[in-house]
Amino acid sequence: MSELAKTFILTITCPDTFGIVAGVTSFLAEEGAFVNKLEQFGDPQSNRFFMRVKFDAGRALRTKAEFADKFATIAEKFTMQWELHDFHRKPKVLLMVSKFGHCLNDLLHRVASNNVHIEIPAIVSNHEDMRGIVEWYGIPYYHLPVTKETKATQEAKLLDIVDEHDADLVGLARYMQVLSTDLCRELEGRCINIHHSFLPSFKGAKPYHQAHSRGVKLIGATAHYVTADLDEGPIIHQAIEHVDHTMTAEDMVEIGRDIESVVFSRAIQMHCEHRVFRNGSKTVVFRR
C-alpha cells in the first residue's frame, strides 16, 4: 500500500448515550489518525445517535481489516452499526430511465465534468429513446421493455445487471415503471427515486398540469429512498420554486424539470458521500 495518507469515511449509528464522540476521537488519536471533519446528531425522539467522520489513517488503520480489528471493542461497547468507506473510491450508480431524459442528461454531464464523484457503469430503460445519448458517453445501455406479463422476468434481469456491474446504488432518473414489492425489498436502502412534487399531492399523469389547474404557488421535487409504499420512502433532499398566475402549465413543466434534475443529482451525491442515515421513516443528512 502507498505510504501516502489513506483517507476514510467512518459512519456510525447506535443508541444515543454519553461518551460516544470521546471514545471514537480518542481511539483515532491514539492510532495516529488525523480527523478532517466530524459531524454528529443525537435524535431525542428515536434515541439514536448518528456520526460521520472523515479521517486520514494512522499507523495501523491502513486497511478495513486493520481498522475492524482495533475498533471492535469500542463498537461493541456502544452497540454500533458502523461502516468504513474509502474516501477516494467512486461508488457505482446504475441509472434507470424511461422517456424523459432531463435527470439522466444532467447527471451524465455532472459526472463527465467531475462535479459528482461517481461511476455510472450501466443504464437500463424500458424504452429505446435514450440509447443515443447514453452510448455517446460510452456507457452500456440495456433495453428491458416491461409489460404485465414480462415484469417479473425483466426485474430478474435488472438484478442480474446490478450484480454484473457491482452497482452500489440504483437511481431512478424518471423511470416510469412501478417496481414490485419484491424488487423494492431487494434494493432497500440502495435505490433512490425522484418525485415530481415537493409533497406527493399530484399523482398520476401530468402532475404539473394538475398543479397549474389548482393555482399552486410553489412547485418542487423530492428525492427519496424507494420502498414498497409508492413515493413515500424516507426523504433525502427537496427543493422548491415559486410560481404565479402568469405561468402556463408548460412553464411549470420546464421549471419542474430543472428542479428535479438538481434534487436528483444532489441526493445521489449525498448518498454516495455517505452523508445520509436512515432513521426510521426519516433520514438524517449531514450537509457539506
ZAPADO-851636 format. One record per residue: x, y, z of N, C-alpha, C, CB in turn; residue in three letters. Coordinates in pm, whole numbers, always signed. Glycine has a CB too. Layout:
N
X, Y, Z, X, Y, Z, X, Y, Z, X, Y, Z, ALA
...
! end
This chain:
288
+84, -119, +0, +0, +0, +0, +88, +125, +0, -95, +0, +122, MET
+42, +228, -68, +117, +353, -74, +140, +411, +64, +44, +455, -161, SER
+253, +479, +78, +282, +544, +205, +205, +674, +221, +431, +571, +217, GLU
+140, +719, +114, +58, +839, +125, -60, +812, +218, +10, +885, -13, LEU
-110, +920, +279, -221, +905, +374, -343, +846, +305, -256, +1040, +437, ALA
-402, +747, +370, -524, +685, +322, -641, +750, +392, -523, +530, +346, LYS
-736, +804, +315, -848, +876, +373, -972, +789, +374, -875, +1006, +297, THR
-1040, +787, +488, -1160, +707, +505, -1275, +793, +554, -1133, +592, +603, PHE
-1397, +740, +533, -1518, +794, +595, -1573, +685, +686, -1625, +837, +486, ILE
-1588, +720, +813, -1647, +628, +911, -1788, +675, +942, -1560, +621, +1041, LEU
-1885, +586, +924, -2024, +620, +958, -2070, +529, +1072, -2118, +605, +833, THR
-2141, +590, +1166, -2182, +519, +1287, -2327, +550, +1320, -2090, +556, +1405, ILE
-2402, +446, +1354, -2536, +460, +1411, -2542, +372, +1535, -2648, +421, +1307, THR
-2596, +426, +1643, -2605, +348, +1766, -2703, +416, +1862, -2465, +332, +1832, CYS
-2740, +349, +1970, -2821, +416, +2072, -2748, +537, +2127, -2857, +319, +2187, PRO
-2821, +645, +2150, -2759, +769, +2199, -2724, +755, +2347, -2852, +890, +2176, ASP
-2602, +789, +2379, -2558, +782, +2518, -2434, +869, +2536, -2527, +634, +2561, THR
-2380, +877, +2657, -2262, +959, +2685, -2136, +888, +2636, -2252, +989, +2836, PHE
-2041, +968, +2589, -1907, +917, +2564, -1877, +866, +2426, -1880, +812, +2656, GLY
-1975, +871, +2334, -1952, +814, +2201, -1844, +892, +2125, -2083, +812, +2120, ILE
-1862, +1024, +2118, -1767, +1107, +2044, -1628, +1097, +2106, -1814, +1255, +2041, VAL
-1622, +1104, +2237, -1492, +1095, +2306, -1426, +961, +2278, -1510, +1115, +2456, ALA
-1505, +855, +2280, -1449, +723, +2256, -1391, +709, +2116, -1554, +618, +2277, GLY
-1466, +758, +2016, -1421, +745, +1878, -1300, +834, +1851, -1535, +781, +1781, VAL
-1305, +959, +1893, -1194, +1051, +1864, -1069, +1012, +1942, -1234, +1195, +1899, THR
-1085, +965, +2064, -968, +920, +2140, -903, +800, +2072, -1008, +884, +2285, SER
-985, +708, +2024, -933, +591, +1952, -853, +634, +1830, -1048, +497, +1910, PHE
-910, +725, +1749, -841, +770, +1629, -710, +841, +1663, -932, +862, +1547, LEU
-713, +924, +1765, -592, +996, +1805, -484, +899, +1852, -624, +1096, +1916, ALA
-523, +800, +1929, -425, +704, +1979, -362, +622, +1867, -492, +610, +2079, GLU
-436, +604, +1757, -383, +529, +1643, -313, +619, +1541, -495, +452, +1576, GLU
-297, +746, +1575, -224, +837, +1488, -303, +888, +1370, -102, +771, +1438, GLY
-436, +872, +1374, -520, +922, +1264, -545, +1072, +1281, -654, +846, +1258, ALA
-566, +1138, +1168, -594, +1282, +1169, -736, +1305, +1124, -493, +1361, +1079, PHE
-820, +1360, +1212, -961, +1385, +1179, -974, +1514, +1099, -1047, +1393, +1308, VAL
-1029, +1502, +979, -1052, +1618, +893, -1187, +1684, +919, -1043, +1578, +747, ASN
-1287, +1600, +945, -1421, +1653, +967, -1502, +1553, +1047, -1491, +1686, +833, LYS
-1582, +1606, +1140, -1668, +1520, +1221, -1806, +1586, +1231, -1607, +1496, +1363, LEU
-1909, +1508, +1200, -2047, +1555, +1209, -2126, +1456, +1293, -2111, +1572, +1068, GLU
-2215, +1507, +1376, -2289, +1420, +1468, -2429, +1473, +1493, -2214, +1406, +1599, GLN
-2518, +1382, +1530, -2654, +1422, +1565, -2715, +1315, +1654, -2742, +1444, +1438, PHE
-2774, +1358, +1765, -2849, +1269, +1851, -2997, +1303, +1843, -2800, +1278, +1997, GLY
-3078, +1207, +1805, -3222, +1230, +1789, -3294, +1194, +1919, -3278, +1147, +1670, ASP
-3351, +1293, +1988, -3417, +1265, +2115, -3544, +1182, +2101, -3451, +1394, +2185, PRO
-3603, +1181, +1981, -3726, +1103, +1962, -3696, +955, +1944, -3802, +1155, +1841, GLN
-3601, +924, +1858, -3568, +783, +1835, -3459, +732, +1928, -3524, +763, +1691, SER
-3397, +828, +2001, -3285, +794, +2090, -3171, +726, +2014, -3333, +704, +2204, ASN
-3153, +770, +1888, -3045, +717, +1807, -2940, +825, +1784, -3099, +666, +1672, ARG
-2816, +781, +1772, -2703, +871, +1751, -2643, +842, +1614, -2595, +854, +1864, PHE
-2609, +949, +1543, -2555, +936, +1407, -2425, +1016, +1397, -2659, +986, +1301, PHE
-2327, +958, +1329, -2196, +1022, +1325, -2125, +989, +1193, -2109, +978, +1445, MET
-2062, +1091, +1136, -1981, +1075, +1015, -1846, +1139, +1042, -2050, +1139, +890, ARG
-1739, +1062, +1023, -1604, +1111, +1049, -1517, +1088, +925, -1542, +1041, +1173, VAL
-1457, +1193, +877, -1358, +1181, +770, -1220, +1193, +833, -1380, +1291, +659, LYS
-1132, +1096, +806, -1001, +1100, +869, -894, +1040, +778, -1004, +1026, +1001, PHE
-770, +1087, +800, -654, +1027, +736, -601, +919, +827, -545, +1133, +705, ASP
-580, +800, +773, -542, +685, +855, -406, +705, +920, -541, +558, +770, ALA
-392, +638, +1032, -267, +646, +1107, -183, +522, +1090, -296, +669, +1252, GLY
-113, +486, +1195, -12, +381, +1189, -69, +244, +1154, +59, +373, +1321, ARG
-181, +209, +1216, -232, +72, +1199, -378, +72, +1155, -217, -6, +1329, ALA
-419, +173, +1082, -557, +180, +1033, -558, +191, +882, -632, +299, +1096, LEU
-461, +127, +817, -441, +147, +674, -535, +64, +588, -300, +116, +639, ARG
-596, -40, +646, -692, -120, +572, -817, -139, +657, -631, -258, +533, THR
-925, -180, +592, -1050, -202, +665, -1035, -315, +766, -1163, -234, +567, LYS
-958, -415, +731, -938, -527, +824, -865, -481, +949, -861, -641, +755, ALA
-761, -401, +933, -687, -349, +1047, -777, -263, +1134, -565, -268, +1000, GLU
-859, -179, +1070, -949, -92, +1144, -1050, -175, +1223, -1022, +4, +1048, PHE
-1113, -271, +1156, -1216, -352, +1221, -1161, -424, +1343, -1274, -453, +1122, ALA
-1041, -475, +1331, -981, -549, +1442, -961, -459, +1564, -848, -609, +1398, ASP
-914, -338, +1541, -885, -248, +1653, -1010, -176, +1705, -782, -146, +1611, LYS
-1107, -154, +1616, -1226, -76, +1653, -1333, -161, +1721, -1285, -10, +1529, PHE
-1317, -292, +1717, -1422, -384, +1763, -1464, -358, +1908, -1374, -527, +1749, ALA
-1369, -327, +1994, -1401, -307, +2135, -1494, -189, +2156, -1274, -288, +2217, THR
-1464, -76, +2090, -1549, +43, +2102, -1685, +18, +2038, -1481, +164, +2036, ILE
-1686, -46, +1923, -1812, -73, +1854, -1903, -159, +1941, -1786, -143, +1720, ALA
-1846, -258, +2007, -1925, -345, +2094, -1975, -269, +2217, -1843, -467, +2136, GLU
-1891, -184, +2273, -1928, -110, +2393, -2051, -24, +2371, -1813, -23, +2437, LYS
-2061, +40, +2252, -2171, +132, +2225, -2279, +70, +2134, -2116, +259, +2160, PHE
-2269, -60, +2108, -2364, -130, +2021, -2378, -59, +1886, -2502, -140, +2090, THR
-2265, -36, +1823, -2260, +42, +1699, -2290, -42, +1575, -2124, +108, +1686, MET
-2362, +19, +1483, -2365, -26, +1345, -2275, +72, +1269, -2514, -30, +1286, GLN
-2168, +21, +1213, -2071, +112, +1153, -2021, +58, +1020, -1955, +136, +1249, TRP
-1974, +151, +938, -1913, +115, +810, -1794, +206, +785, -2016, +126, +693, GLU
-1694, +151, +719, -1574, +227, +682, -1567, +232, +531, -1445, +165, +742, LEU
-1557, +353, +476, -1558, +371, +331, -1429, +438, +284, -1680, +456, +288, HIS
-1377, +391, +174, -1261, +454, +111, -1306, +586, +49, -1196, +359, +4, ASP
-1253, +696, +98, -1296, +829, +54, -1276, +848, -96, -1220, +937, +131, PHE
-1172, +791, -152, -1138, +816, -292, -1206, +720, -390, -990, +806, -310, HIS
-1273, +619, -338, -1342, +527, -428, -1471, +590, -480, -1372, +393, -357, ARG
-1493, +579, -610, -1615, +630, -670, -1723, +522, -667, -1590, +679, -815, LYS
-1833, +544, -593, -1941, +444, -592, -2000, +426, -732, -2052, +486, -493, PRO
-2047, +306, -759, -2107, +274, -888, -2258, +291, -879, -2070, +131, -933, LYS
-2312, +376, -964, -2455, +407, -963, -2517, +366, -1096, -2480, +558, -936, VAL
-2599, +263, -1094, -2672, +222, -1214, -2798, +306, -1224, -2706, +69, -1209, LEU
-2822, +365, -1341, -2937, +452, -1360, -3044, +384, -1444, -2894, +583, -1427, LEU
-3171, +417, -1413, -3284, +368, -1489, -3365, +488, -1538, -3372, +272, -1405, MET
-3412, +481, -1661, -3480, +594, -1723, -3587, +543, -1818, -3380, +686, -1797, VAL
-3688, +625, -1842, -3790, +591, -1942, -3776, +686, -2061, -3934, +599, -1881, SER
-3871, +777, -2080, -3866, +866, -2197, -3824, +1008, -2166, -4000, +868, -2263, LYS
-3827, +1048, -2038, -3788, +1183, -2001, -3642, +1183, -1960, -3878, +1238, -1887, PHE
-3558, +1256, -2034, -3414, +1244, -2016, -3347, +1353, -1935, -3350, +1238, -2145, GLY
-3424, +1446, -1876, -3359, +1562, -1814, -3273, +1524, -1694, -3464, +1662, -1771, HIS
-3321, +1439, -1606, -3241, +1399, -1489, -3119, +1317, -1533, -3327, +1317, -1390, CYS
-3140, +1229, -1629, -3030, +1149, -1682, -2923, +1236, -1746, -3081, +1048, -1784, LEU
-2964, +1325, -1836, -2868, +1411, -1906, -2791, +1499, -1809, -2939, +1499, -2008, ASN
-2861, +1552, -1710, -2797, +1639, -1612, -2690, +1564, -1534, -2902, +1698, -1517, ASP
-2723, +1444, -1487, -2627, +1369, -1407, -2511, +1319, -1492, -2696, +1251, -1339, LEU
-2538, +1277, -1615, -2428, +1237, -1704, -2328, +1350, -1722, -2484, +1194, -1841, LEU
-2380, +1473, -1741, -2291, +1588, -1759, -2213, +1618, -1631, -2372, +1712, -1801, HIS
-2280, +1611, -1516, -2211, +1639, -1390, -2099, +1538, -1364, -2311, +1638, -1273, ARG
-2125, +1412, -1397, -2023, +1310, -1377, -1907, +1330, -1475, -2083, +1168, -1394, VAL
-1940, +1357, -1601, -1835, +1380, -1700, -1751, +1503, -1668, -1897, +1395, -1838, ALA
-1813, +1602, -1602, -1743, +1724, -1562, -1672, +1709, -1427, -1841, +1840, -1555, SER
-1682, +1590, -1368, -1619, +1560, -1239, -1676, +1643, -1125, -1469, +1583, -1249, ASN
-1802, +1681, -1139, -1870, +1755, -1032, -1942, +1662, -935, -1970, +1854, -1091, ASN
-1974, +1543, -981, -2030, +1439, -895, -1938, +1319, -905, -2179, +1403, -936, VAL
-1882, +1277, -794, -1776, +1176, -796, -1835, +1035, -783, -1676, +1201, -683, HIS
-1894, +991, -893, -1948, +855, -901, -1908, +796, -1036, -2103, +854, -882, ILE
-1929, +667, -1048, -1914, +598, -1175, -2050, +546, -1218, -1810, +481, -1165, GLU
-2086, +564, -1345, -2212, +511, -1397, -2177, +394, -1488, -2294, +623, -1474, ILE
-2189, +270, -1438, -2145, +155, -1516, -2244, +109, -1622, -2116, +41, -1424, PRO
-2372, +144, -1605, -2474, +98, -1699, -2601, +178, -1680, -2502, -52, -1681, ALA
-2683, +177, -1786, -2814, +243, -1780, -2918, +146, -1836, -2814, +379, -1860, ILE
-3029, +133, -1763, -3137, +43, -1800, -3261, +125, -1833, -3166, -59, -1687, VAL
-3330, +87, -1939, -3452, +160, -1977, -3556, +63, -2032, -3420, +269, -2081, SER
-3681, +100, -2014, -3789, +25, -2075, -3824, +79, -2214, -3913, +28, -1986, ASN
-3747, +178, -2260, -3764, +233, -2395, -3627, +253, -2460, -3842, +369, -2390, HIS
-3626, +277, -2588, -3502, +297, -2663, -3464, +445, -2677, -3515, +234, -2800, GLU
-3548, +535, -2628, -3532, +677, -2656, -3397, +735, -2615, -3640, +753, -2588, ASP
-3340, +689, -2505, -3218, +748, -2451, -3090, +675, -2496, -3224, +749, -2301, MET
-3102, +576, -2582, -2985, +498, -2621, -2876, +584, -2684, -3026, +388, -2719, ARG
-2913, +676, -2773, -2815, +756, -2844, -2726, +837, -2751, -2884, +848, -2939, GLY
-2787, +913, -2659, -2709, +997, -2570, -2625, +913, -2475, -2800, +1091, -2490, ILE
-2679, +799, -2430, -2606, +713, -2338, -2484, +652, -2406, -2697, +602, -2283, VAL
-2502, +600, -2525, -2389, +538, -2595, -2287, +643, -2639, -2439, +460, -2716, GLU
-2330, +767, -2658, -2234, +876, -2687, -2136, +891, -2571, -2309, +1010, -2712, TRP
-2184, +868, -2448, -2098, +873, -2331, -2019, +743, -2312, -2180, +901, -2208, TYR
-2044, +644, -2397, -1970, +519, -2388, -2016, +428, -2275, -1826, +547, -2371, GLY
-2142, +439, -2237, -2197, +361, -2126, -2289, +252, -2182, -2273, +453, -2025, ILE
-2279, +128, -2133, -2369, +22, -2179, -2516, +56, -2153, -2335, -110, -2110, PRO
-2600, +26, -2252, -2743, +58, -2245, -2822, -71, -2258, -2784, +160, -2356, TYR
-2904, -100, -2159, -2984, -222, -2158, -3131, -186, -2177, -2962, -302, -2027, TYR
-3191, -242, -2281, -3332, -218, -2308, -3414, -334, -2252, -3358, -200, -2460, HIS
-3492, -306, -2149, -3576, -408, -2086, -3721, -360, -2088, -3530, -437, -1940, LEU
-3791, -379, -2200, -3932, -338, -2207, -4016, -417, -2107, -3987, -358, -2349, PRO
-4110, -347, -2044, -4189, -407, -1937, -4337, -410, -1974, -4168, -330, -1805, VAL
-4395, -527, -1962, -4540, -542, -1970, -4584, -618, -1844, -4584, -618, -2103, THR
-4713, -630, -1827, -4764, -703, -1711, -4712, -846, -1710, -4919, -704, -1710, LYS
-4702, -905, -1831, -4660, -1044, -1842, -4509, -1061, -1822, -4700, -1100, -1977, GLU
-4430, -958, -1859, -4283, -972, -1855, -4220, -905, -1733, -4223, -914, -1981, THR
-4299, -841, -1648, -4244, -761, -1539, -4148, -840, -1450, -4357, -705, -1455, LYS
-4191, -958, -1405, -4109, -1037, -1313, -3978, -1080, -1380, -4186, -1160, -1265, ALA
-3988, -1120, -1506, -3868, -1162, -1580, -3770, -1048, -1598, -3906, -1219, -1716, THR
-3822, -931, -1634, -3735, -816, -1658, -3673, -765, -1527, -3815, -704, -1725, GLN
-3745, -773, -1417, -3687, -731, -1290, -3577, -826, -1247, -3795, -724, -1181, GLU
-3592, -955, -1279, -3485, -1050, -1250, -3361, -1018, -1334, -3532, -1195, -1278, ALA
-3382, -981, -1460, -3270, -941, -1546, -3204, -815, -1492, -3317, -918, -1691, LYS
-3285, -722, -1441, -3231, -599, -1383, -3137, -631, -1267, -3345, -506, -1335, LEU
-3179, -720, -1178, -3094, -757, -1065, -2965, -823, -1112, -3169, -850, -970, LEU
-2974, -901, -1221, -2853, -961, -1277, -2757, -852, -1326, -2889, -1057, -1393, ASP
-2812, -747, -1388, -2729, -637, -1437, -2667, -561, -1321, -2812, -541, -1525, ILE
-2746, -539, -1216, -2693, -473, -1096, -2576, -552, -1040, -2804, -458, -989, VAL
-2591, -684, -1032, -2484, -769, -980, -2365, -773, -1075, -2535, -910, -955, ASP
-2393, -783, -1205, -2285, -790, -1304, -2193, -669, -1296, -2343, -803, -1444, GLU
-2253, -553, -1275, -2174, -429, -1271, -2136, -389, -1128, -2250, -316, -1338, HIS
-2171, -474, -1031, -2134, -449, -892, -2180, -310, -848, -1982, -463, -872, ASP
-2305, -276, -883, -2357, -142, -854, -2384, -125, -706, -2486, -117, -933, ALA
-2343, -11, -652, -2369, +23, -512, -2507, +83, -492, -2263, +119, -461, ASP
-2558, +148, -596, -2683, +224, -586, -2756, +218, -719, -2656, +371, -544, LEU
-2888, +220, -714, -2972, +231, -833, -3046, +363, -826, -3073, +111, -845, VAL
-3036, +444, -932, -3104, +572, -937, -3214, +571, -1041, -3005, +684, -966, GLY
-3336, +602, -999, -3449, +606, -1092, -3460, +748, -1147, -3582, +562, -1022, LEU
-3397, +770, -1262, -3391, +903, -1323, -3513, +925, -1412, -3260, +919, -1405, ALA
-3629, +935, -1345, -3759, +944, -1413, -3789, +814, -1486, -3762, +1063, -1511, ARG
-3773, +704, -1414, -3812, +572, -1462, -3958, +553, -1426, -3721, +458, -1401, TYR
-4042, +536, -1528, -4186, +548, -1508, -4258, +415, -1490, -4245, +621, -1623, MET
-4186, +315, -1440, -4247, +188, -1405, -4246, +172, -1254, -4174, +69, -1475, GLN
-4355, +124, -1198, -4361, +97, -1055, -4288, -33, -1026, -4509, +90, -1005, VAL
-4191, -30, -935, -4116, -150, -901, -4202, -240, -813, -3984, -114, -830, LEU
-4183, -369, -830, -4259, -465, -750, -4215, -458, -604, -4241, -608, -805, SER
-4301, -509, -516, -4268, -513, -374, -4140, -593, -349, -4385, -574, -294, THR
-4125, -705, -418, -4006, -788, -400, -3880, -714, -442, -4018, -918, -480, ASP
-3887, -641, -554, -3770, -567, -600, -3738, -452, -505, -3794, -513, -742, LEU
-3841, -384, -455, -3819, -277, -358, -3745, -329, -234, -3953, -213, -316, CYS
-3785, -446, -189, -3719, -506, -73, -3576, -545, -105, -3798, -628, -23, ARG
-3553, -597, -224, -3418, -639, -264, -3324, -519, -271, -3423, -711, -400, GLU
-3376, -404, -312, -3293, -285, -329, -3307, -187, -212, -3330, -215, -458, LEU
-3365, -230, -102, -3390, -140, +10, -3263, -70, +57, -3452, -217, +126, GLU
-3272, +63, +67, -3159, +141, +113, -3057, +172, +7, -3094, +72, +224, GLY
-3074, +117, -113, -2979, +143, -221, -3050, +170, -354, -2884, +25, -236, ARG
-3165, +234, -344, -3239, +276, -463, -3306, +410, -434, -3346, +169, -505, CYS
-3278, +510, -519, -3329, +646, -500, -3418, +685, -616, -3212, +747, -485, ILE
-3531, +746, -585, -3625, +793, -686, -3639, +944, -677, -3763, +724, -669, ASN
-3674, +1006, -789, -3705, +1149, -790, -3855, +1164, -816, -3621, +1226, -899, ILE
-3920, +1237, -726, -4065, +1254, -736, -4097, +1398, -777, -4135, +1220, -601, HIS
-4191, +1414, -867, -4222, +1543, -928, -4312, +1628, -840, -4286, +1522, -1062, HIS
-4281, +1639, -714, -4361, +1724, -627, -4284, +1749, -499, -4499, +1662, -597, SER
-4303, +1870, -442, -4244, +1900, -312, -4304, +1806, -207, -4268, +2048, -273, PHE
-4433, +1788, -213, -4504, +1686, -138, -4587, +1610, -240, -4593, +1747, -21, LEU
-4604, +1477, -224, -4670, +1399, -330, -4820, +1422, -336, -4643, +1253, -309, PRO
-4859, +1544, -372, -5001, +1580, -376, -5066, +1548, -510, -5019, +1727, -345, SER
-4987, +1559, -618, -5041, +1540, -752, -4980, +1414, -812, -5014, +1664, -842, PHE
-5057, +1306, -806, -5009, +1178, -855, -5066, +1150, -992, -5044, +1065, -757, LYS
-5001, +1058, -1062, -5053, +1018, -1192, -5001, +1104, -1304, -5202, +1023, -1191, GLY
-5077, +1109, -1414, -5033, +1176, -1536, -5036, +1328, -1523, -5119, +1133, -1653, ALA
-4942, +1394, -1588, -4933, +1540, -1598, -4947, +1611, -1463, -5040, +1591, -1693, LYS
-4857, +1585, -1370, -4868, +1646, -1237, -4859, +1798, -1240, -4760, +1592, -1147, PRO
-4776, +1853, -1330, -4763, +1999, -1335, -4889, +2063, -1393, -4640, +2040, -1417, TYR
-4957, +1995, -1482, -5084, +2046, -1532, -5190, +2044, -1421, -5132, +1962, -1653, HIS
-5186, +1938, -1337, -5277, +1934, -1223, -5248, +2050, -1127, -5264, +1799, -1149, GLN
-5119, +2075, -1103, -5080, +2184, -1013, -5125, +2319, -1071, -4928, +2184, -990, ALA
-5109, +2335, -1201, -5148, +2461, -1266, -5297, +2484, -1253, -5107, +2460, -1413, HIS
-5374, +2379, -1271, -5521, +2393, -1264, -5568, +2425, -1123, -5589, +2266, -1313, SER
-5485, +2392, -1023, -5520, +2421, -884, -5463, +2554, -837, -5472, +2310, -794, ARG
-5388, +2622, -924, -5334, +2753, -890, -5228, +2749, -781, -5445, +2841, -847, GLY
-5144, +2648, -782, -5041, +2638, -678, -4942, +2754, -686, -4967, +2504, -688, VAL
-4879, +2787, -577, -4781, +2895, -570, -4639, +2843, -552, -4816, +2988, -457, LYS
-4627, +2715, -523, -4496, +2652, -509, -4497, +2519, -583, -4459, +2632, -359, LEU
-4391, +2492, -658, -4371, +2358, -714, -4233, +2313, -671, -4387, +2357, -871, ILE
-4211, +2185, -675, -4082, +2137, -629, -4061, +1992, -664, -4069, +2156, -482, GLY
-3957, +1933, -603, -3924, +1794, -628, -3870, +1732, -500, -3822, +1780, -743, ALA
-3887, +1602, -490, -3845, +1526, -372, -3769, +1403, -416, -3966, +1488, -285, THR
-3648, +1384, -363, -3573, +1260, -385, -3583, +1177, -258, -3423, +1289, -422, ALA
-3612, +1050, -275, -3636, +964, -158, -3591, +823, -188, -3785, +966, -117, HIS
-3569, +747, -82, -3540, +605, -99, -3667, +533, -142, -3484, +543, +32, TYR
-3651, +435, -227, -3764, +359, -278, -3805, +253, -176, -3730, +294, -413, VAL
-3935, +250, -149, -3993, +146, -64, -4117, +91, -136, -4030, +201, +79, THR
-4175, -12, -76, -4296, -69, -135, -4414, +27, -129, -4332, -198, -64, ALA
-4408, +128, -40, -4511, +232, -34, -4477, +338, -138, -4521, +294, +110, ASP
-4551, +342, -245, -4519, +425, -360, -4500, +571, -322, -4628, +413, -464, LEU
-4383, +625, -356, -4349, +767, -337, -4356, +811, -190, -4441, +853, -419, ASP
-4342, +719, -98, -4349, +753, +44, -4226, +709, +121, -4472, +692, +105, GLU
-4118, +679, +52, -3996, +637, +119, -3927, +752, +190, -3901, +574, +19, GLY
-3829, +722, +277, -3757, +826, +351, -3697, +932, +259, -3647, +764, +436, PRO
-3725, +1058, +290, -3685, +1170, +205, -3539, +1205, +227, -3774, +1292, +231, ILE
-3467, +1226, +117, -3325, +1262, +122, -3305, +1411, +96, -3245, +1180, +19, ILE
-3370, +1463, -9, -3348, +1603, -46, -3472, +1657, -115, -3222, +1617, -137, HIS
-3497, +1787, -97, -3611, +1854, -161, -3570, +1995, -202, -3733, +1858, -66, GLN
-3642, +2049, -299, -3625, +2190, -338, -3757, +2240, -395, -3509, +2206, -442, ALA
-3774, +2372, -389, -3898, +2434, -438, -3866, +2556, -523, -3989, +2472, -321, ILE
-3966, +2601, -597, -3957, +2723, -677, -4093, +2792, -672, -3912, +2694, -825, GLU
-4092, +2923, -656, -4217, +2999, -656, -4269, +3014, -800, -4198, +3138, -591, HIS
-4398, +2998, -815, -4464, +3019, -945, -4584, +3110, -922, -4508, +2882, -1010, VAL
-4639, +3161, -1032, -4754, +3250, -1016, -4852, +3234, -1132, -4709, +3395, -1007, ASP
-4955, +3319, -1130, -5066, +3307, -1224, -5028, +3337, -1368, -5177, +3398, -1183, HIS
-4915, +3402, -1391, -4876, +3435, -1528, -4817, +3317, -1602, -4775, +3548, -1526, THR
-4785, +3211, -1530, -4715, +3097, -1591, -4813, +2995, -1646, -4622, +3031, -1488, MET
-4778, +2938, -1759, -4858, +2831, -1817, -4816, +2697, -1757, -4842, +2828, -1971, THR
-4894, +2595, -1786, -4857, +2461, -1739, -4723, +2419, -1798, -4966, +2359, -1777, ALA
-4698, +2458, -1923, -4571, +2423, -1988, -4454, +2494, -1919, -4575, +2460, -2138, GLU
-4476, +2618, -1873, -4372, +2688, -1796, -4338, +2609, -1670, -4418, +2832, -1759, ASP
-4442, +2560, -1604, -4420, +2484, -1481, -4346, +2353, -1509, -4553, +2455, -1412, MET
-4378, +2289, -1620, -4308, +2166, -1658, -4159, +2193, -1673, -4365, +2109, -1790, VAL
-4125, +2302, -1742, -3984, +2336, -1764, -3913, +2366, -1634, -3973, +2457, -1858, GLU
-3977, +2445, -1548, -3917, +2476, -1418, -3904, +2349, -1334, -4001, +2582, -1342, ILE
-4009, +2267, -1338, -4009, +2144, -1259, -3899, +2050, -1300, -4142, +2075, -1272, GLY
-3872, +2041, -1430, -3766, +1951, -1475, -3629, +1997, -1427, -3766, +1941, -1627, ARG
-3608, +2129, -1423, -3481, +2181, -1370, -3466, +2144, -1222, -3474, +2334, -1387, ASP
-3574, +2161, -1145, -3568, +2129, -1003, -3543, +1980, -984, -3698, +2171, -931, ILE
-3614, +1898, -1058, -3597, +1753, -1046, -3453, +1713, -1072, -3689, +1680, -1143, GLU
-3392, +1772, -1173, -3254, +1736, -1209, -3157, +1768, -1096, -3211, +1809, -1336, SER
-3173, +1886, -1038, -3083, +1929, -930, -3104, +1843, -806, -3106, +2078, -897, VAL
-3229, +1823, -768, -3259, +1746, -647, -3210, +1602, -661, -3410, +1747, -617, VAL
-3230, +1544, -777, -3188, +1406, -800, -3036, +1392, -790, -3237, +1358, -937, PHE
-2964, +1480, -859, -2817, +1470, -857, -2762, +1493, -717, -2756, +1570, -955, SER
-2821, +1586, -643, -2773, +1613, -507, -2801, +1496, -414, -2836, +1740, -452, ARG
-2917, +1433, -430, -2949, +1317, -347, -2853, +1202, -374, -3094, +1272, -371, ALA
-2824, +1180, -502, -2727, +1076, -539, -2592, +1107, -476, -2715, +1065, -694, ILE
-2550, +1232, -487, -2419, +1271, -432, -2416, +1256, -279, -2387, +1416, -470, GLN
-2522, +1301, -213, -2528, +1288, -67, -2516, +1143, -23, -2658, +1349, -13, MET
-2589, +1055, -89, -2583, +913, -55, -2442, +859, -78, -2684, +833, -138, HIS
-2384, +892, -192, -2254, +836, -229, -2140, +896, -148, -2229, +857, -376, CYS
-2163, +1009, -84, -2064, +1065, +7, -2090, +1019, +151, -2066, +1218, +0, GLU
-2184, +926, +166, -2213, +864, +296, -2259, +967, +398, -2090, +789, +348, HIS
-2346, +1058, +352, -2400, +1163, +437, -2543, +1135, +482, -2395, +1296, +364, ARG
-2602, +1028, +432, -2743, +1000, +457, -2756, +878, +548, -2820, +978, +325, VAL
-2831, +893, +656, -2854, +785, +751, -3004, +761, +763, -2791, +819, +889, PHE
-3045, +636, +755, -3186, +603, +778, -3217, +616, +926, -3218, +459, +728, ARG
-3329, +680, +955, -3374, +699, +1094, -3523, +668, +1099, -3344, +845, +1145, ASN
-3556, +539, +1095, -3696, +500, +1086, -3752, +538, +951, -3778, +565, +1198, GLY
-3862, +612, +950, -3924, +656, +825, -3864, +788, +775, -4074, +671, +844, SER
-3762, +839, +846, -3697, +964, +809, -3550, +938, +778, -3713, +1069, +921, LYS
-3479, +1047, +748, -3335, +1037, +731, -3265, +1148, +809, -3297, +1045, +581, THR
-3142, +1123, +843, -3051, +1227, +893, -2952, +1251, +781, -2979, +1184, +1028, VAL
-2938, +1377, +738, -2849, +1411, +626, -2749, +1515, +673, -2930, +1462, +502, VAL
-2622, +1479, +673, -2517, +1575, +704, -2478, +1647, +575, -2392, +1504, +769, PHE
-2490, +1779, +576, -2456, +1857, +458, -2311, +1899, +462, -2547, +1980, +446, ARG
-2263, +1945, +349, -2123, +1986, +339, -2095, +2107, +426, -2086, +2017, +194, ARG
! end
